[in-house]
Amino acid sequence: MHQVHPDAMPGSAAAFENSSGSSSEMAPEKLRLLRAQEINLAYGLLKKEINHCKPQSASVKPSAPAWNAPLNPQAYRSREILHYAEDSEGGILGSFCITKGKYLWQMEEDFPLFLLSLYRLSKELLDEAEASCSGGRTRRDLQKLRQQIQPELTYLLAQQFLDCSAILKELAVKEGSVCEGESVYSMAAMLEAKSSRRPVLLKEGEFLLPSALRNHRLFVRNRQGQELGYLSFQDDRLYYIVVPLFEKKKVQVRIQVLRPGASGGYYHLKLWIKLLSQTKQEMPENLNMEIKALLGQYRKACWT
C-alpha cells in the first residue's frame, strides 16, 4: 500500500514493479494507480467476507449511563455530577465532572460535591443574568447583592434535587408508626441559644416547641413562650432535609432536652419527626417561579 500510494516517493514504483514480477512498460504513475485500485477492491471484498462471517445475533450493546439516579424533569437546569480525583496513594487532588443532568441526590453521591455542583450552577445562572445586561453595573458593584442572592439561589436549587421525605428515612431512626402512612423518626440535634446576658436555663427532659422559621432556620421556644434559639445538626445534610420539610408543612415535631452542652451555650436535644400522610414525593411546583423571581431581581439590579 505504501509503495503504490499516490504520494509515494518516485523510486517506489520501480521497486513495486520488481517485487510484483511485472514487466509492463506502463508509465509509473499509471501503474501505481492501477495497482492501488486492485488493492482497494481486494480490501473491500475481504471486509465484506469478514462481516458476512459474523453471527447474525451479534449486536452492539448500548453503553451504560454515567450516573444512575432518578430524574426531576421539572428542575430549572441540569447540574453536574462530580467525583473526586485521587493520586496513586489515594490523596484527593480535586474534583471532576462525570456527567450532567437533572439527577436527584442519592446517598452514593458525596454531599459536599453535591453542594459544590449547586454552587457552580447558581454561579452559572447569575453570570448569565449579568451577561444579559451588557452595559449595566460591574461585578464589583453587584458583589454585595450577589453574596446575598447566591446562597438563597443555591438553597432553592437544592430542593429541586432532594427528595426530603425519602432521605429522612435513611438518615433518621424509625421509631414506629402513629397511624397508617404516618411514621415517626428520631434524630439528635442541638439548640444554638440566642445571645443574652441572662440565658434561659433548661432542665433535662424538658419539652420545647417550634417557634418560627426564619432564614431557613427552625427557632424553638419553651412552654412559657420565650424564644430560645434555633436547631442545629452535626450532619450537614439534615439542614437541607429537616427545615424544608417544615417549610412545606409536611411534618410535625416533638423536641426534648437531653442535657446541656459542655460550654453551657447550647443544649443537646432529641427530635421526633412525624411524616404526615399527605406527604408527596414530587417537587414543589413553585420552586421554578421562586428561582426565576430571584434571577429577575438580580437582573434588575444589574441595570440600575
ABEGO torsion letter per residue (X at the ends): XAAABAABBAAAAAAAAAAAGBABABBAAAAAAAAAAAAAAAAAAAAAAAAAABBAABBBBBBBBABBBBBBAABABBBBBBBBBBBAAGBBAEBBBABBEBBBBBAABBAAAAAAAAAAAAAAAAAAAAAABBGBBBAAAAAAAAAAAAAAAAAAAAAAABBAAAAAAAABBBAEBABBGBBBBBBBBBBBBBBBABBBBBBBGBBBBBABBBGGBBBBBBAAGBBAEBBBBABAAAAAAAAAAAAAGABBBBBBBABBBAAGABBBBBBBBBBBAABBABBBAAAAAAAAAAAAAAAAAAAX
